Amino acid sequence: PGGAGTVTKDLVALQPAAVSAFAVLGDDIFGHELRSRLDELGIDTSGMVQQSCDWQTPAYIKPLLDRVEQNRLDFGGGNIPSAASIDALLERLETIAGELDVLIINQQMPAPLLTPALSARLSQFAAAHPDLLIVADCRDTSLLPAGVMVKLNAHEVGTLLQCEVDERDSDRCIECAQQAFSQLGAPVLMTCGENGIVVANAEGTQKVPGVLV
């Protein structure tokens, strides 16, 4: 499925009780194909909103010419979510909130869906559901909703703290994850490539080694 669709596919592989997807889709071949693929995986797609105007389902396509990969073509970079789409998305999320154990917010592209306005609405949603574990993985850290666990890589933590972070230096990673937690005021999951992750929250800091294959 690509992007956040691949996240849902990976979650299904963990065999949870259920997986639900929330998104805005265009009335186009990519949107119909994405919904079809997720339906085949047994994912609940009732939380996916269709917007016909000013929205293309985000996708990048790599054409093949005589089996040689050509330059990629991107769709959805100029999307503008309508107020009605955002309202419908939050309404569907609120409807199922009581059944969720974890909510993952995944931003794959620089703009379209996660706007400052939606981030603020998600912050309000998080505050209204304090027992729901919410994890945000955003390319634009300025759009991280308040009050949720954030997933950052070592480079992003370095940018946030304006310092160098060597993901091979375990002590340095632990120190920087602690600083990021203090600065953001939210639990931090810092990935360190093949060296695993560091979790920093109010209970302390824990290093989880990577699985080397």
C-alpha positions as a printed NumPy array, in Angstrom:
array([[  0.   ,   0.   ,   0.   ],
       [  2.891,   2.44 ,   0.598],
       [  3.372,   5.149,   3.22 ],
       [  1.03 ,   4.905,   6.19 ],
       [ -0.721,   2.062,   4.342],
       [  2.421,   0.002,   4.834],
       [  2.311,   0.81 ,   8.561],
       [ -1.186,  -0.688,   8.733],
       [ -0.01 ,  -3.741,   6.762],
       [  2.837,  -4.265,   9.239],
       [  0.434,  -3.917,  12.151],
       [ -1.791,  -6.648,  10.686],
       [  1.278,  -8.929,  10.578],
       [  1.5  ,  -8.573,  14.386],
       [ -1.979, -10.165,  14.602],
       [ -3.748,  -7.616,  16.829],
       [ -7.446,  -7.851,  17.594],
       [ -8.22 ,  -5.255,  14.921],
       [ -6.711,  -2.442,  12.845],
       [ -8.579,   0.661,  11.68 ],
       [ -7.322,   3.211,   9.155],
       [ -8.144,   6.931,   9.086],
       [ -7.27 ,   9.051,   6.072],
       [ -8.531,  11.361,   3.34 ],
       [ -8.669,   9.758,  -0.104],
       [ -9.341,  11.196,  -3.532],
       [-12.015,   9.893,  -5.876],
       [ -9.316,   8.373,  -8.088],
       [ -7.695,   5.085,  -9.052],
       [ -5.114,   5.316,  -6.266],
       [ -7.738,   5.915,  -3.598],
       [ -9.921,   3.051,  -4.803],
       [ -6.908,   0.722,  -5.045],
       [ -5.639,   1.663,  -1.569],
       [ -9.023,   1.037,   0.038],
       [ -9.295,  -2.277,  -1.829],
       [ -5.846,  -3.422,  -0.657],
       [ -6.578,  -2.51 ,   2.957],
       [ -9.974,  -4.229,   2.807],
       [ -8.241,  -7.398,   1.601],
       [ -5.998,  -7.248,   4.688],
       [ -9.062,  -7.133,   6.944],
       [ -8.471,  -3.507,   7.953],
       [-11.49 ,  -1.404,   8.932],
       [-11.56 ,   1.398,   6.344],
       [-14.783,   3.052,   7.529],
       [-12.639,   5.878,   8.949],
       [-11.351,   6.838,   5.507],
       [-12.968,   9.995,   4.115],
       [-13.312,  10.68 ,   0.396],
       [-12.802,  14.235,  -0.89 ],
       [-13.519,  14.778,  -4.575],
       [-12.318,  18.369,  -4.943],
       [ -8.746,  19.647,  -4.385],
       [ -7.505,  16.209,  -3.3  ],
       [ -5.551,  13.468,  -5.031],
       [ -4.759,  10.297,  -3.124],
       [ -1.053,  10.745,  -2.267],
       [  1.081,   8.351,  -4.286],
       [  4.358,   8.175,  -6.079],
       [  4.669,   6.097,  -9.205],
       [  7.825,   4.807, -10.876],
       [  7.093,   4.064, -14.548],
       [  9.063,   1.317, -16.272],
       [ 10.232,   1.716, -19.871],
       [ 11.536,  -1.569, -21.309],
       [ 11.852,  -2.724, -17.669],
       [ 14.082,   0.254, -16.827],
       [ 12.861,   2.413, -13.919],
       [ 12.159,   6.022, -14.935],
       [ 11.839,   9.194, -12.833],
       [  9.138,   9.007, -10.168],
       [  5.836,  10.824, -10.564],
       [  4.267,  12.259,  -7.414],
       [  0.572,  12.798,  -6.801],
       [ -1.095,  14.691,  -3.965],
       [  1.592,  17.266,  -3.164],
       [ -0.806,  20.166,  -3.692],
       [ -3.725,  18.776,  -1.731],
       [ -5.935,  21.078,   0.346],
       [ -8.045,  19.307,   2.995],
       [-11.514,  20.781,   3.284],
       [-13.032,  21.71 ,   6.63 ],
       [-15.734,  19.114,   5.964],
       [-13.12 ,  16.388,   5.437],
       [-11.312,  17.265,   8.663],
       [-14.579,  17.342,  10.603],
       [-15.617,  13.966,   9.157],
       [-12.205,  12.443,   9.925],
       [-12.269,  13.593,  13.559],
       [-15.896,  12.528,  13.939],
       [-15.1  ,   8.983,  12.753],
       [-12.037,   8.853,  15.006],
       [-14.074,  10.008,  17.992],
       [-16.718,   7.373,  17.277],
       [-14.222,   4.515,  17.637],
       [-11.896,   6.087,  20.21 ],
       [-13.276,   3.991,  23.072],
       [-12.324,   0.789,  21.227],
       [ -8.712,   1.782,  20.495],
       [ -5.679,   0.751,  22.537],
       [ -3.165,   2.658,  20.4  ],
       [ -3.457,   5.432,  17.818],
       [ -0.571,   6.082,  15.42 ],
       [ -0.357,   9.461,  13.707],
       [  1.892,   9.089,  10.658],
       [  2.898,  12.02 ,   8.43 ],
       [  4.553,  10.796,   5.225],
       [  4.469,  13.994,   3.156],
       [  5.542,  17.572,   3.939],
       [  2.093,  19.065,   3.732],
       [ -1.263,  17.902,   2.79 ],
       [ -3.278,  16.404,   5.636],
       [ -1.491,  17.236,   8.887],
       [ -1.947,  21.   ,   9.017],
       [ -1.476,  23.197,  12.112],
       [ -5.272,  23.253,  12.474],
       [ -5.54 ,  19.442,  12.424],
       [ -2.587,  19.13 ,  14.799],
       [ -4.411,  21.394,  17.255],
       [ -7.578,  19.288,  16.927],
       [ -5.553,  16.121,  17.57 ],
       [ -4.041,  17.748,  20.663],
       [ -7.575,  18.351,  21.945],
       [ -8.467,  14.744,  21.104],
       [ -5.442,  13.488,  23.064],
       [ -6.4  ,  15.602,  26.073],
       [ -9.942,  14.194,  25.963],
       [ -8.633,  10.608,  25.892],
       [ -5.742,  10.485,  28.397],
       [ -5.85 ,   6.671,  28.669],
       [ -5.292,   6.181,  24.92 ],
       [ -1.657,   5.668,  23.916],
       [ -1.018,   7.987,  20.949],
       [  2.269,   7.832,  19.042],
       [  3.128,  10.49 ,  16.446],
       [  5.704,  10.01 ,  13.674],
       [  5.886,  13.285,  11.747],
       [  8.319,  14.543,   9.129],
       [  7.592,  18.093,  10.275],
       [  8.241,  18.118,  14.022],
       [  6.575,  21.533,  14.358],
       [  3.264,  19.758,  13.65 ],
       [  3.567,  17.213,  16.453],
       [  0.339,  17.273,  18.508],
       [  0.796,  18.158,  22.168],
       [  0.521,  15.479,  24.833],
       [  1.384,  12.451,  22.681],
       [  4.397,  10.131,  22.499],
       [  6.69 ,  11.201,  19.655],
       [  8.863,   8.993,  17.472],
       [ 12.035,  10.742,  16.286],
       [ 15.241,   9.5  ,  14.725],
       [ 18.668,  10.536,  15.997],
       [ 19.043,  13.207,  13.313],
       [ 15.68 ,  14.772,  14.171],
       [ 16.579,  14.823,  17.874],
       [ 19.871,  16.514,  16.959],
       [ 17.983,  19.147,  14.956],
       [ 15.557,  19.678,  17.822],
       [ 18.364,  20.106,  20.372],
       [ 20.724,  21.844,  17.912],
       [ 23.516,  19.365,  18.554],
       [ 25.187,  16.321,  17.023],
       [ 23.828,  12.889,  17.953],
       [ 25.91 ,   9.831,  17.096],
       [ 23.468,   6.917,  17.028],
       [ 26.386,   4.539,  17.733],
       [ 27.118,   6.292,  21.053],
       [ 24.689,   4.67 ,  23.499],
       [ 25.361,   7.087,  26.381],
       [ 24.973,  10.113,  24.113],
       [ 21.695,   8.779,  22.695],
       [ 20.296,   8.254,  26.188],
       [ 21.336,  11.768,  27.219],
       [ 19.782,  13.36 ,  24.126],
       [ 16.549,  11.382,  24.452],
       [ 16.24 ,  12.644,  28.033],
       [ 16.795,  16.226,  26.858],
       [ 14.22 ,  15.817,  24.081],
       [ 11.695,  14.495,  26.596],
       [ 12.324,  17.495,  28.861],
       [ 12.046,  19.965,  25.98 ],
       [  8.925,  18.484,  24.39 ],
       [  7.209,  17.581,  27.645],
       [  6.122,  14.301,  26.044],
       [  7.457,  10.726,  25.965],
       [ 10.087,  10.183,  23.258],
       [ 10.881,   7.11 ,  21.143],
       [ 14.263,   7.829,  19.526],
       [ 15.372,   5.411,  16.817],
       [ 19.11 ,   4.862,  16.439],
       [ 19.268,   2.873,  13.219],
       [ 20.597,  -0.647,  13.646],
       [ 21.549,   0.263,  17.22 ],
       [ 17.945,   0.076,  18.403],
       [ 15.818,   2.696,  20.141],
       [ 15.864,   4.786,  23.301],
       [ 12.615,   5.378,  25.195],
       [ 12.475,   8.427,  27.484],
       [  9.456,   9.255,  29.626],
       [  8.485,  10.252,  33.159],
       [  9.56 ,   6.826,  34.439],
       [ 13.114,   7.209,  33.14 ],
       [ 15.102,   6.147,  30.087],
       [ 15.482,   2.686,  28.581],
       [ 17.719,   1.5  ,  25.736],
       [ 16.254,  -1.272,  23.574],
       [ 18.868,  -2.922,  21.352],
       [ 18.252,  -3.514,  17.67 ],
       [ 17.646,  -6.97 ,  16.248],
       [ 20.623,  -7.731,  14.005],
       [ 19.799, -10.005,  11.069]])
